[in-house]
Amino acid sequence: MKIGRFIALVLMLGIFWGCGSDAPEEIMEWHNYGAEITETDIMKVSEAVEQINDLTDKTVVLEGTIKQVCQSRGCWMVVEDAGKSVRVRFVDYGFFVPWESAGKKVRMQGTVKIDTVSEETARHWAEASDDPDVKPEDIHGDQEVFMMMATAAAIEGGTPVSPEQQAVIDGEDEHDHEHTH
């Protein structure tokens, strides 16, 4: 009888430990910004950079980690993956992402291309960045940038834009903003 109880105890402990080790990780919700993402093929940013000649002006979904968000209104972000990055702007300033999104995983749908931006625009982006490694005074001349014009974004663990950020968005002169971003 003692052996039976011992086996039963071992089985119960095995079930208990087994359930604990197979417990799912916390599932993060994705928060959508802009339109819904409709494409199902997801490509890493680093893959897209390598294939830019084949992808130019085609609709794609890219995935990476947000490195920077525009700290003026949230109207652009820089997304990285495996040391490669893409600067993401939002079509017609149709949506904005929360200022505190850096470090979060993101998927974006839109078109990609290599674009040349003026020194003035590149410096303005650096000023609106919260990245201490990006210094406006270090930017000289026009810059080639891997760009995405996004119609949609989804951020894992994302939140709605805060009321404080929305007040800034609503209060800025969109005409001036359009010419500097």
ZAMARGU-4260 file (C-alpha; in steps of 0.2 Angstrom, whole numbers, plus 5000, padded with zeros to 4 digits):
<rodrens>
0) 5000/5000/5000 | 5014/5012/5004 | 5021/5010/4986 | 5004/5014/4979 | 5003/5030/4989
5) 5021/5034/4984 | 5017/5032/4965 | 5001/5042/4967 | 5011/5056/4975 | 5025/5055/4962
10) 5011/5056/4948 | 5002/5071/4956 | 5019/5080/4958 | 5023/5076/4940 | 5007/5083/4934
15) 5008/5099/4945 | 5026/5102/4939 | 5022/5098/4921 | 5007/5110/4921 | 5018/5124/4929
20) 5032/5122/4915 | 5019/5122/4901 | 5010/5138/4907 | 5009/5150/4892 | 5019/5166/4893
25) 5009/5182/4896 | 5000/5186/4880 | 5002/5204/4875 | 4988/5212/4866 | 4992/5222/4850
30) 4985/5239/4848 | 4981/5245/4831 | 4984/5263/4824 | 4978/5269/4807 | 4969/5256/4796
35) 4969/5237/4800 | 4984/5227/4793 | 4977/5216/4779 | 4992/5208/4772 | 4997/5191/4780
40) 5015/5189/4775 | 5026/5198/4788 | 5044/5202/4784 | 5058/5207/4796 | 5065/5225/4794
45) 5082/5217/4791 | 5075/5206/4777 | 5067/5221/4768 | 5082/5232/4769 | 5091/5218/4760
50) 5077/5216/4747 | 5073/5235/4744 | 5076/5234/4725 | 5062/5221/4724 | 5050/5229/4736
55) 5051/5247/4731 | 5033/5254/4731 | 5025/5237/4735 | 5013/5235/4750 | 5022/5225/4763
60) 5021/5221/4782 | 5037/5224/4791 | 5041/5219/4809 | 5054/5225/4821 | 5057/5234/4837
65) 5053/5253/4839 | 5069/5262/4843 | 5063/5280/4842 | 5046/5289/4841 | 5044/5308/4836
70) 5043/5317/4853 | 5034/5331/4845 | 5018/5323/4840 | 5021/5304/4837 | 5020/5306/4818
75) 5035/5295/4814 | 5046/5281/4822 | 5062/5272/4818 | 5060/5253/4819 | 5075/5241/4820
80) 5079/5223/4817 | 5096/5214/4817 | 5105/5231/4816 | 5095/5237/4801 | 5082/5251/4802
85) 5068/5259/4793 | 5060/5277/4796 | 5041/5275/4796 | 5030/5290/4792 | 5011/5289/4792
90) 5001/5292/4776 | 4993/5309/4777 | 4997/5311/4796 | 4982/5300/4797 | 4987/5293/4814
95) 5000/5294/4828 | 5009/5282/4839 | 5011/5285/4858 | 5027/5294/4863 | 5032/5280/4875
100) 5032/5266/4862 | 5051/5264/4861 | 5056/5246/4865 | 5040/5238/4859 | 5037/5226/4845
105) 5028/5233/4830 | 5021/5228/4813 | 5018/5241/4800 | 5009/5240/4783 | 5014/5251/4769
110) 5026/5255/4755 | 5045/5256/4756 | 5059/5264/4746 | 5076/5273/4748 | 5073/5291/4750
115) 5084/5306/4750 | 5080/5319/4764 | 5088/5336/4766 | 5100/5340/4780 | 5087/5352/4787
120) 5074/5338/4788 | 5087/5325/4795 | 5092/5338/4809 | 5074/5341/4813 | 5071/5323/4815
125) 5086/5322/4826 | 5080/5336/4837 | 5063/5327/4839 | 5071/5311/4844 | 5074/5305/4862
130) 5089/5296/4856 | 5105/5303/4865 | 5116/5295/4851 | 5108/5306/4837 | 5115/5323/4837
135) 5108/5336/4825 | 5126/5345/4824 | 5133/5328/4817 | 5122/5328/4802 | 5129/5336/4786
140) 5122/5335/4769 | 5107/5326/4762 | 5104/5309/4769 | 5099/5292/4761 | 5086/5284/4772
145) 5076/5267/4771 | 5058/5274/4772 | 5041/5266/4774 | 5025/5276/4771 | 5013/5266/4783
150) 4994/5265/4782 | 4993/5254/4797 | 5003/5249/4813 | 5000/5237/4827 | 5011/5238/4843
155) 5012/5224/4855 | 5007/5230/4872 | 5003/5247/4864 | 4991/5259/4872 | 4980/5273/4865
160) 4988/5290/4863 | 4988/5299/4880 | 4976/5314/4882 | 4992/5325/4884 | 4999/5319/4868
165) 4982/5321/4859 | 4981/5339/4865 | 4998/5343/4857 | 4993/5334/4841 | 4977/5345/4840
170) 4986/5361/4845 | 5000/5361/4832 | 5000/5370/4815 | 4999/5355/4803 | 5005/5366/4788
175) 5021/5369/4797 | 5023/5351/4803 | 5020/5344/4785 | 5035/5354/4778 | 5047/5349/4792
180) 5044/5330/4794
</rodrens>
